[in-house]
């Protein structure tokens, strides 16, 4: 895929880099990536709008090699797309919370389908441990957070209980790249 094709697909919304959220199974890996693949992924995580030429220079390979590797990584489902990272506070989402859910046995599919449709739920995951699901919820204010948790999430069939942790500050880690 050429630089122009990548840029066109980005503009048309056909690509979105979502860090693999919601794709594949946790704990299962594809073929291992080499150092160049990891460097490409790290650079794309830092700047998804980087040109192929600059990316090739930063990872010390040819543009043709970068194109081939990105195409291979996309075809393999390692790179699932490209997107912008948003600063929640600046986007009017000043209240963030992690909400744990305890759900009825065998209700994951129905609960996850409803959570995908619930406004302000940014991310959620099925877990093993003291609770079953952990969701990141970002809202404009505490009143909206209360509405989302107490009226929308708790009304989902299969949800037995919730517990909410208000987020005071966040930071992004280095990740695998």
N, C-alpha and C positions, 0 to 999 in steps of 0.2 A: 504494500500500500504506500503510495507516494505521500510526501508532505502535504501536497495540495488535497489529496483524498482524505487524509486525516483531518485537516482543517475544515473541509467541507462537511464531513461527518460530525465533527464537533459542533459546527454552526447549526446543523440541522437537528441536533439533539439525538443523533443515532449512537453516540458514545457517551458513557458516563462512568467515571472512575470512582467506584464506591468502596474501595478497599476490600472487595469481595464480600461485603456484608450481605447476608441473605443468600449467598450462592454456595453450593456444595455442602459437604458435610464437615463439621468441625472434627479435627483429629485425624483427617485423612489427607495425605499429600500426593501430589503428582510426582513426576520425575524431578529429581533435584535440579536446581538452577545453578549455573556456574557464576563466577565472580562478575563477568560482564553483564549477565542478565540481572543480577542483583544491583549492580551499579546503575543500569538503565532504569530499573524500577525505583530506586532511591531518588534519582534525578527527576523522574516523572512525579513522584510523590511531592517533591519540593516545588516543582513547577510543571504542571500539566500542559502549559502552553509553550513549553520550550521548543525551539525549532529543531528539526532533525539534524541540521548541520551543527548547531551548538551542542546538542546531545552527543553526537558522534565525537566531537572534540573533547568533551568532558570525560567520556568513558574510553577514549583513546582507541576507537575503531573507525572504520570507514562509514560514510552515510549509507551505503548499500547494505553493510552489515547491520546497522541500526534498524533500517527498514525491515530487513529479513527477520531480525530477532523480535521486533515489536509485533510483526505479523504473526510469527510463530507463537509468541506469548499470548496474543489475543485469540488465535485459533485454539490454543490449549486451555483457554479460560483463565489463565493466570492474570492477565490484564482484562478487566471486564468493561472498561470504558474510561472516560475522563469527565471531570466535573470541577466546579469551583468550590473552594472551602469558604464557608460563610462565618463571619464573626457574629455569633448569636445576639449579643448585647446590641451591636450596631444595627442588626436587622430587626430590632424590636422584640427580641425574645430574651428578656432579662431574667427570667426565672427558669432554672433548670433543676431537675430532680431525677434520681434513679428510683424507679418503682419496682418492687419485687412483687410477683404474683404467685400465689399457690393455686394450682389448678386441679381439676378433677382428672383422675387417671384416664388416659386415652382421649383427652380433649384438646391436645396440642394443635392439631390441624385446624380445628374450628376457631380456637382462640387466636392462633397466629393470623388466620385470614381476617378476623375482625380487627386485630391490632394494626394490620397493614392499612386499614381504612380509617383508623382513628386519628383525627387531627392532632398535631403537635407531638405524636410519638415518632421520634427520630430514628431509633434503633431498638431492637429487642432480640433476646437470645434465649433459647431453651438451655437450662443448666442442670447439673447434678449437684445436689447439696441441700441446704436448709430450705430453699424455695425453688420453684420450678422455672420461672421466667424472670428475667431482669430487663426492664425497659428504660430507655433514656427519653425523658419528656422535656421539651423546651416550650415555654409559654410566655406570653407578654407580661403576665403578672400572677400573683398568688391566687387570685379569684379564679382565673382561667385554669390554673393548675388544679385547684380544688374541683372544678367542674369536670375536667378530664378524668381525674382519678376516681372521684366519688360517684360521678354520674355516668360517664362513658365506659371506663375500664371495668368498674365493679359491676356494671350491668351486662357485661359479656357473659353469655352462657358458658359455664365451665369454670369461671373464675370464682374461687372459694374465698380468697382473702388477698389483701394488698398491704404493702408497707412502703412508706415513702421516705426517702432521704433527700433533703434539700442540698443542692450543690452550692458551695460558697465560692470556690475558685477551681479553675481547670487548667491543665497543661497537656500538651501533646508530647508523647514519647518519641524516641528515635525509630521505633518499628523494626522490622526485620532487615530493611535495606541498609 
